[in-house]
Amino acid sequence: MVFAFAIASIADLTQETNQPAHLIPIDPRAMQMQMAILKDQDIHKVEELLKQGVAINAPIGCGTFNPLDGAVSTQNLKMLKFLLAHGAKPRGHEIVEAAFIENPKTALNFVKMLLSAGADPNSTTDVNSSVTNNNGSTAISNAAFRENRDLVVLLLAQPHIKVDVPDGGGDTALMYAADNGSQDIVDLLMKAGANPHLKDSWGETATDRVERVMARKKAVKPYVYVSGGVVKPGCYHWVQGMTALDAIHAAGGFTNFISGPILITHIDQTCEIWNYPPATMDATNQPPVLSRNEDVYAPIF
């Protein structure tokens, strides 16, 4: 009896799979909306389509991608503002996508606008989504990933913000901040109650990551790289308390370098320019002093 039932089930399945595919009718205006938002970014065309009855929260083209998604993905703030003003409702994941925008100011402006429209700051993307880099992520974890301090501050100011929501890989905002060596963001998240002892899918905590980053920094010998008119270009020690002048003298002096700007780039990507000659020519033009041991590149140009 069981065998007969199995044969019948297979026959039914075969019959179903042999059926011709069904075309799902798509409103051509939905395709026009998709083109207007994603390709042309034409607000007037979008407005015209809305007047024709296209639902502002309906999918554009095929699938579940809607006008708000299009405005965020194209980073079109004017389009986003227009859509929200005309009744578009955030579903949640838009704020997560906005927080992942690489430009910090752009991301901040998009998130602010979505929050003002009632977007939930604790929303997550679908763990099965391939839209963002981090499936199941939150806006604050993406902000930490991008090292967007201002956005982290904004999100932490939201009532009932959740700071420890893990993404699909078990990573939290604190873990991303620790990975990046973003001590300021780590401190902000810790003050907001982030748990440094939570473990990711590999069993590693944020504390483990901080220790690994610090160990990596200590393993690299501090040096300064000088080039240009210096006789002996190369890598030299630049340790806490040394000035740019000390380091350049250590590299061989200024035999062929009379004057000019020296660009000093730190490992945290901050920069400063010191103009040589030093205080003998201008009492305010003091050589920079390092506050800690670190890698510093000082190409002379």
C-alpha positions as MATLAB code, in Angstrom:
seq = 'MVFAFAIASIADLTQETNQPAHLIPIDPRAMQMQMAILKDQDIHKVEELLKQGVAINAPIGCGTFNPLDGAVSTQNLKMLKFLLAHGAKPRGHEIVEAAFIENPKTALNFVKMLLSAGADPNSTTDVNSSVTNNNGSTAISNAAFRENRDLVVLLLAQPHIKVDVPDGGGDTALMYAADNGSQDIVDLLMKAGANPHLKDSWGETATDRVERVMARKKAVKPYVYVSGGVVKPGCYHWVQGMTALDAIHAAGGFTNFISGPILITHIDQTCEIWNYPPATMDATNQPPVLSRNEDVYAPIF';
ca = [
       0.000    0.000    0.000;
       2.828    2.394    0.929;
       4.649    1.482   -2.290;
       1.518    2.145   -4.357;
       1.034    5.503   -2.615;
       4.661    6.453   -3.390;
       4.207    5.526   -7.063;
       1.045    7.612   -7.232;
       2.813   10.588   -5.605;
       5.684   10.407   -8.088;
       3.206   10.228  -10.945;
       1.402   13.305   -9.642;
       4.688   15.170   -9.256;
       5.748   14.199  -12.780;
       2.444   15.365  -14.142;
       2.835   18.716  -12.333;
       6.386   19.275  -13.519;
       5.370   18.487  -17.086;
       2.887   21.338  -17.041;
       3.902   24.386  -19.085;
       5.305   27.346  -17.120;
       2.868   30.083  -16.235;
       3.735   33.648  -17.142;
       2.938   36.038  -14.317;
       1.452   39.209  -15.774;
       3.345   42.361  -14.821;
       1.837   45.816  -14.960;
       3.915   47.622  -17.623;
       3.688   50.725  -15.477;
       5.627   48.876  -12.766;
       8.446   48.376  -15.256;
       8.259   52.073  -16.140;
       8.517   52.893  -12.425;
      11.574   50.685  -12.163;
      13.204   52.498  -15.061;
      12.250   55.928  -13.683;
      13.753   55.212  -10.263;
      16.791   53.064  -11.029;
      17.970   54.273  -14.421;
      16.579   57.713  -15.152;
      16.099   58.773  -11.507;
      13.283   60.967  -12.788;
      11.044   62.266   -9.993;
       8.585   63.833  -12.445;
       8.096   60.487  -14.190;
       7.564   58.786  -10.847;
       4.979   61.405   -9.912;
       3.204   60.860  -13.226;
       3.053   57.104  -12.672;
       1.673   57.583   -9.164;
      -1.093   59.745  -10.611;
      -1.852   56.888  -13.018;
      -2.501   54.631  -10.044;
       0.799   52.819   -9.540;
       0.966   51.890   -5.836;
       3.922   53.587   -4.153;
       4.648   50.584   -1.947;
       4.128   47.939   -4.616;
       7.015   45.985   -6.183;
       8.655   47.650   -9.162;
       9.221   45.278  -12.035;
       9.477   41.753  -10.605;
      10.010   40.524   -7.071;
       9.868   42.475   -3.823;
      12.102   45.419   -4.749;
      10.017   48.566   -4.250;
      10.518   52.302   -4.902;
      12.089   52.997   -1.489;
      14.645   50.251   -2.105;
      15.471   51.900   -5.419;
      15.972   55.323   -3.847;
      18.363   53.889   -1.250;
      20.294   51.702   -3.695;
      20.862   54.644   -6.060;
      21.646   56.937   -3.099;
      19.085   59.438   -4.386;
      18.143   61.486   -1.335;
      15.711   63.709   -3.261;
      13.882   60.643   -4.550;
      13.745   59.186   -1.043;
      12.309   62.419    0.346;
       9.728   62.575   -2.457;
       8.604   58.972   -1.966;
       8.274   59.316    1.795;
       6.299   62.533    1.376;
       3.905   60.690   -0.938;
       3.149   57.816    1.405;
       5.985   55.314    0.964;
       6.347   53.208    4.113;
       9.734   51.870    5.251;
       9.638   48.114    5.780;
      12.767   48.106    7.932;
      15.588   46.793    5.807;
      15.975   50.149    4.003;
      17.614   51.705    7.063;
      20.066   48.811    7.251;
      20.993   49.275    3.586;
      21.329   53.036    4.102;
      23.715   52.536    7.025;
      25.944   50.436    4.766;
      26.493   53.327    2.311;
      30.228   53.934    2.147;
      30.166   57.744    2.277;
      29.636   58.601    5.982;
      27.710   61.834    5.401;
      25.463   60.284    2.758;
      24.688   57.320    5.021;
      23.922   59.670    7.904;
      21.504   61.768    5.839;
      19.649   58.706    4.526;
      19.292   57.166    7.981;
      18.093   60.460    9.458;
      15.387   60.736    6.831;
      14.254   57.139    7.290;
      14.140   57.545   11.061;
      12.014   60.659   10.683;
       9.629   58.553    8.579;
       9.264   56.013   11.359;
      11.814   53.388   10.322;
      12.704   50.977   13.123;
      16.395   51.430   14.039;
      16.485   47.813   15.222;
      15.385   46.374   11.879;
      17.478   43.643   10.303;
      17.940   42.376    6.787;
      16.812   38.903    5.876;
      19.533   36.412    6.842;
      19.048   34.883    3.388;
      19.408   38.232    1.648;
      22.302   38.894   -0.699;
      21.701   42.637   -0.866;
      24.192   43.670    1.823;
      27.631   42.548    2.802;
      26.365   41.236    6.123;
      23.177   39.172    6.009;
      20.892   39.650    8.996;
      22.723   42.835    9.936;
      21.342   45.916   11.676;
      21.906   49.581   10.958;
      24.226   49.993   13.932;
      26.354   46.985   13.007;
      26.715   48.338    9.471;
      27.600   51.778   10.858;
      30.306   50.178   13.019;
      31.534   48.147   10.041;
      31.889   51.382    8.029;
      33.532   53.150   11.006;
      30.829   55.831   10.742;
      31.072   57.365   14.221;
      28.429   60.055   13.689;
      25.942   57.450   12.526;
      26.709   55.240   15.517;
      26.051   58.217   17.805;
      22.751   58.937   16.031;
      21.567   55.340   16.314;
      22.590   55.040   19.964;
      20.410   58.065   20.674;
      17.312   56.215   19.447;
      14.974   54.905   22.172;
      15.277   51.179   22.898;
      18.164   50.721   20.459;
      19.577   47.179   20.539;
      23.359   47.112   20.305;
      24.033   43.378   20.483;
      21.922   41.961   17.646;
      24.158   39.473   15.764;
      24.114   39.137   11.993;
      24.085   35.867   10.079;
      27.707   35.185   11.033;
      27.165   35.985   14.687;
      28.974   39.327   14.431;
      27.772   42.289   16.485;
      28.429   46.018   16.106;
      31.047   45.795   18.864;
      32.872   43.019   17.030;
      33.073   45.094   13.851;
      34.349   48.109   15.772;
      36.948   45.901   17.461;
      38.023   44.432   14.105;
      38.579   47.914   12.706;
      40.484   49.099   15.744;
      37.871   51.864   16.133;
      38.471   52.495   19.825;
      36.145   55.495   19.914;
      33.238   53.437   18.536;
      34.127   50.547   20.860;
      33.899   52.946   23.821;
      30.551   54.343   22.628;
      29.063   50.871   22.239;
      30.407   49.683   25.585;
      28.898   52.708   27.346;
      25.602   51.828   25.657;
      25.752   48.358   27.187;
      27.315   46.250   24.419;
      28.427   42.847   25.687;
      32.117   42.143   24.907;
      31.728   38.464   25.855;
      29.236   37.410   23.173;
      30.682   34.893   20.728;
      30.469   34.817   16.941;
      30.001   31.663   14.866;
      33.729   30.895   15.325;
      33.538   31.193   19.097;
      35.423   34.498   19.170;
      34.395   37.497   21.288;
      34.853   41.216   20.731;
      37.486   41.144   23.477;
      39.396   38.474   21.543;
      39.318   40.678   18.456;
      40.591   43.751   20.312;
      43.486   41.716   21.699;
      44.309   40.376   18.237;
      44.321   43.851   16.685;
      46.543   45.207   19.472;
      48.946   42.283   19.106;
      49.171   42.888   15.376;
      49.994   46.558   15.906;
      52.684   45.761   18.469;
      54.240   43.180   16.165;
      54.961   45.807   13.501;
      58.058   47.884   14.177;
      57.429   51.648   14.219;
      59.203   53.449   11.420;
      59.138   56.502    9.228;
      59.593   56.384    5.489;
      61.211   59.474    4.028;
      61.857   60.075    0.366;
      62.470   62.862   -2.095;
      65.573   64.952   -1.531;
      66.853   62.977    1.430;
      70.198   61.287    0.816;
      69.284   57.987    2.431;
      65.625   57.158    1.874;
      64.329   54.117    3.708;
      62.622   52.880    6.855;
      63.705   54.260   10.227;
      62.445   54.148   13.776;
      59.966   56.816   14.747;
      59.003   56.227   18.352;
      57.013   58.059   20.964;
      58.495   61.453   21.689;
      60.367   61.806   18.394;
      59.590   64.739   16.137;
      59.420   64.822   12.369;
      62.751   66.642   12.414;
      64.341   63.872   14.525;
      63.138   61.198   12.145;
      64.268   63.016    9.022;
      67.706   63.642   10.494;
      67.863   59.937   11.298;
      67.134   59.235    7.645;
      70.203   61.140    6.496;
      69.494   64.804    6.953;
      68.502   67.457    4.471;
      71.522   67.399    2.165;
      69.428   67.795   -0.983;
      66.237   69.014    0.643;
      66.149   72.739    1.354;
      62.506   73.461    2.124;
      58.970   72.345    1.418;
      55.959   70.506    2.807;
      56.266   67.069    4.407;
      53.108   64.927    4.423;
      52.877   62.642    7.443;
      50.283   59.843    7.170;
      49.456   57.823   10.286;
      48.197   54.248   10.305;
      44.778   55.469   11.464;
      44.657   57.350    8.107;
      44.857   60.797    9.703;
      47.273   63.190    8.027;
      49.219   66.290    8.897;
      51.541   68.512    6.897;
      54.666   70.068    8.386;
      56.546   72.695    6.447;
      60.339   72.708    6.628;
      62.367   74.788    7.683;
      61.177   74.551   11.293;
      60.957   77.091   14.118;
      64.059   79.000   13.038;
      61.958   80.512   10.244;
      58.543   80.501   11.922;
      58.088   80.153   15.678;
      54.653   78.587   15.213;
      55.880   75.943   12.787;
      56.869   73.263   15.303;
      57.547   69.701   14.097;
      54.812   67.218   15.062;
      55.494   64.904   18.009;
      54.096   61.377   18.094;
      51.925   60.518   21.070;
      52.514   56.775   20.751;
      54.630   54.212   18.988;
      53.180   53.493   15.561;
      53.860   53.126   11.854;
      54.170   56.483   10.213;
      54.933   57.254    6.591;
      56.430   60.674    5.925;
      57.111   61.035    2.194;
      58.727   64.358    1.350;
      57.515   65.984   -1.860;
];
